[in-house]
Amino acid sequence: MFTNRTDVHEDARPSSFVPALGHAALTPLYAALSGMTRPTLRRFLRRTGIEPDMTVLDLGCGTGTLALLIKQAYPTTRVIGLDVDPAVLEVAREVLARAQVDAELHQGTIETAEFPPGSFDRILTTFVLHHLTTEEKRSMLAACQRLLRPGGQLHVADLGPPSTALMKLVSLPLRALGGERVAANVSGAIPTLMRAAGFTEVSQVSASGSVLGTMTHWSATLPAQADSARPGDHQGRTR
């Protein structure tokens, strides 16, 4: 039976919160643009190694496009979407309800979300990291490390180092506007930050040109032996 639960709290937004496209009034436009990313997200999804009955977190789920695609491709997965923006979560709720997709939506940051350690087999995040300062990136990656099960994987799709001279030129406006938030992405620091957070098998899965610059897919695995460092890890999980 179709169910869709949304956990939204206005006060869950961090003080540094910026609405989609920089202004709340542009949320409807963001929702329309999100639908145009489906081909890119489908390619990304095929490379994440999701298997039946896994528990998957869509971190920075926005309007629910990726969460919907996950459930359509892997119907028996448990999908949880997390975002700081209550307006886009309302759009996501409507998108998932129209498709009669069973998913959970929560508002907040991954650092403050009330998920037990070791809750997820996969964490997917798309076009989120370049909005964060380097310190916020470190904090988010550390939280992902804590919430993944031993052997679990983090998959990130975001702006990466320019792959060609053209991509370097194309990415100039975003790099100028994003400043320090974009710097770690375009300088190639994301894999280093992942390793510093405790991930192994960090790799670049793919890179392709776009109207914003080179979009890159990175993957990172939590060591299987991390289980021994998590007393009680098998208790209170979300499964």
Secondary structure as UniProt FT lines:
FT   STRAND          4..7
FT   HELIX           10..12
FT   TURN            15..16
FT   HELIX           20..22
FT   HELIX           24..26
FT   HELIX           27..35
FT   TURN            36..37
FT   HELIX           38..46
FT   TURN            52..53
FT   STRAND          55..59
FT   TURN            62..63
FT   HELIX           65..73
FT   TURN            75..76
FT   STRAND          78..83
FT   HELIX           86..98
FT   TURN            99..100
FT   STRAND          103..107
FT   TURN            110..112
FT   TURN            117..118
FT   STRAND          120..126
FT   HELIX           129..131
FT   HELIX           134..147
FT   STRAND          148..159
FT   HELIX           165..170
FT   HELIX           172..178
FT   HELIX           180..186
FT   TURN            187..188
FT   HELIX           190..196
FT   TURN            197..198
FT   STRAND          200..209
FT   STRAND          214..221
FT   HELIX           224..229
FT   TURN            231..234
//
